[in-house]
């Protein structure tokens, strides 16, 4: 993020989390940011061909009820933080969050670069456009909330996107973003077999590196920055003594979308006791900055000038 070209090799292996592609991650000596070696600034549409399945899938099957419930909670939490009700969901995929906002009083639109994802969203009559975030079709001071759900790790230049979001927000507007935490307990236990190491992911963040990026390159205020959650795979690893070979075999299956996570999420949703346990775990993880996900709220200043590009 600091534009320095001085870096060291952090990790290298012959396959990413799909088990197919070599991957190498480097760390900037200056700002400590981690990046995919050889990352391209061009959008590679073929990486997102998996969205094509959604064009013929029913809306009930397409959007997970528990995820929708979580999104509605996010919308509820945002309600008292801004005066207006206009939301732009950037990198919206098939429109999961856009769908959750329908009928809640928010005026929402989504933008996405994957044509397959946009066609899937539009097949279900969702207000999603094939549009670049830097398009002049988006007006300054237009949105009260801009959301980036698991998006910034896919970006070649994160600070430019944060500055652009700052431009588009109304004064006092909020950016809500989530991204995987490289300092997470998950990554520390799984090490090079962390499923987030993937050729789709160009940048890797810690709470400190994200905090430094915001404070160094934007005029945004950090409203809150927390870490939360632990993956079902890590829970399984903690509870059992298993071999590294098993880890690799497991990572070649869709762990994050498979029955392990689904069963756990369903169990937590139905059990008050497990919900309290989850809150306690998240409290401890956040104290240590070790949660699997960084959740960040940034606020545009009511007064102040847009910073020069660094």
N, C-alpha and C positions, 0 to 999 in steps of 0.2 A: 504493500500500500504506500510505502514511502518512496517508491520508484527506484530504490537502490538495486543494483545488480549483484551485490555481494550476498552469497547464500551458501548454505551447507546442505548436504544430503541428509534428510531425516529418516526416510525409509524407502526401501525398494524391494519389489517382489515380482514374480512372473505372472501374477494374476490379480485382478481386482475382486470385488465381492461377487461378481458373476462367475468367477472361476475361469475367465477367458482372456483378459487383456493385461499385459504388463502395466505396472504402475510405479511411479516414482514421485515422492513428495519431498520438496525442498523447504528449508526454513531461512527466512531473511535474517541476516546477521544483525541488521539495524533495528527493525520493528518487530521481529520475531514472528511475523505472519508466515503461515504455512500455505504453500501453493502446489498445485499439480505441475510437475516439470513438463515443459513443452506445451502448456495450455494454449488454446487458440482463442482469439477474440471473436471468431465467427460462430454463429449459432449452428450447431450440428443437428439438423432435424431428425436424422436417422436414430439418434439416441433416444428419441421420444416416440418411436413408432408404436410402443405398447399402448398408446392412447387410442389407437384405431379400434380396439375392441369395444370401446364405449359407445360407438355410433349405433350399434344394434342391440345394446343391452338396455333392459328396462330401467327406469329411473329408480325403482325400488331396489334393484340389484346393484346399481351403479354407486349409490351413496350409502355408506355404512351408517346405521342409526346411531351408534355410539360416537362416531366422529361428528355427526351432525349435532348431537347433544353437546359435545365439547365446544363446537363452533358457536352454538347459540349462547353458551356461557361467556365466550369471548365477547360476543356482540353486546351482551348484557353488561359486562364489565366496562366496556367502552362508552356506554350510554352517558354516564355522568362526567365523562372526562372532556367532552367536546360539546359545543353549542349546536352545531349543525348535524346533518344526517347523511352526508354524501361520502361514500366509500369507493375507493379504487383498489381492487385486488390485483396485484401485479404477479404475473406468472401463475395464473389462476388454474392452470391445468384444465380438467373437465368442468370446472365450476363448482366444486364441492362447497366452498365457502359462500359463493354467490347464491347457491341453492338454499343454504342455511339462512341467509338474510332475507329471503322472500317472506313477506307478510309480517315482518318485525318492525316496520316503520323506517327502516334504512333505505336510502336510494343507493343501489350498488351497481357497479359495472366491473367486469373483469377484462384484463388484457393478457394475451398469451402469444408466444412466437411459434408454438407448435401447431401447425395446420390441422394435424390429426386431433389434437385436444380441442381446438376451437370447433371443428365439425361435430365432435362428440357433444360439446356443450350446446351448440346451436340446434342439434337434433332434438334436444330436450327444451328448446325455447328459452334458454338462459341468455341474459344480456352479456355475452362474451365476444370480444373482437380480436381479430388477428392484427395486432398493433404493437409497434415498438414503443417502449417507455419514453423514448426521447422524441417521439413524433410531435409535430407542431399542432396536431389535433387535440392534444391535451393542454389545457390552459393553466397558467400560473394562478395561485390562490383559489383553486377550484374545489379541492377536496378537504373534507374535515378529518378523514382517516385514510391512510394508505397502508395496505397490508402486504407483507412478504412472508408467506408461509413456506418455510424450507426452500427459499429462493436464493438467498445471497451466496450460498456455497456454490451455486451454478454460475456466478458472475465473474467475468474476467477483471472488472474494475469496480469494486464495491463502493469506493468513496464517491465516484461519479454518480452512482445510482442514489446514494444517500443525499447528495447535493440536489439532484434532480427532484427527489421526493420533497425536499425542503422547499423547492421552488413551487411545486404544485399544491402544497398544503396551504390552507387558510391560516392566518396568524393564530397561534394556540392549538393548531391541528396536531394530530398524533400519528406517528408511524408505529405499527405493531409488527414485529418480526420474530420469527423463530429460526433457529439454525442448530445443527449438531454441535455439541461441545467437545472439542478436542481434549480438554482436560477432564473429561468425564470418567467415572469409575468404569464404565463400559470399555472405553478405549484403553485405559490403563491395564485392565484385566485381559482383554482380547489382543492388545498390542497390534501387531501388523495384520491380524485377522479381523480387525474392526470392520464391520460391514459398510461403514460410511466411506471407506477408501474405494472410490469408484471413479471411472473416467468422466462421469457426468459432473463430478464435484471438482471445481477448479480452485476453491479456496477453503481453508479450514480455520475455524475460529476458536479462541478461548474467551472467557469473559473479559480478561484483561486486554487482549488484542482488539476485541470489538469495542470495548470502552475507549481505548486509546484512539481508534480510528474515528469514532464519533467526536471526541473532544479535540483531536488534532486537525481534522479536515472539514468540519462542519460547524455551524452555529447552533445546532440542535442541543436541547437540554435532555439529559438522561432522566426520564420520569421514573423508570424502574428497570433493573436488569437482574434477573434471577436464573438459576438453573433448576431443573426438575426432571424427575422420572429416571427409571433404570430399565433396561431392556429385559424381556423374558429370558433371553439367552444367557445374559449375565447372571440373573437370578438362578438359573439352572446350573451354571458353572460353579457358583458359590455353594450351592446345596449338594453338589455331587463332585466326586473326584473322577474326572474324565481325561482322556488322552488328547494331546494336540491334534492327532489324526481325526478324532471325532469332531473337533472344532471346525476343521477344514471341510469335512463332509457336510456338517450342518450349515455352514455358510454358503454352500452351493445349493441350498434349498431356500425357498422364499420365507425365511424365518420371520421377517418383519410383517408379512402379510399372511402368515400361515396360522395353523390351529393353535400354536403355543401362545401367540399374542392374543388371538381372538378369544380363546378360552379364559385367559387371565383377565382381560378387559371385561368380559361378560360376568365373571365371578365377582370382580370388584364392584361393578355397577349394581349387582344384586345384593351385596353384603355391606351393611353399615360398618361392621367390624373391620372388613378389609379396606373400606374407604378411610377410616381413621388410621389404619396401618399405613396406607399410601401417603396420607398427609404427614405422618411422623417421619417416614422415609424421605419424603421430599424436603421436609424441614432440615433434616440432617445433611442431605445431599447439597442443598443450597448453601448451608453454612460453610461447606468445604468447596464450593464451586464445582461440584462433581456430578451434577445431574446430567442426564443424557442430552437434554435439550436446553439451549439458551433461549429464554423468552425476554424480549426487550421492548420497552415502550419509550419512544423518543418524542419530544415535543418541540414544535417550531416556536421560536420566540415571538412574542407579540410585537416587539420592536427589534430593529437591527437589520443590517444589510446582509444580503447573500454573499458568502465568502468568495474570494478569488479562487480559481482552480489551482490546486497544488500539483 
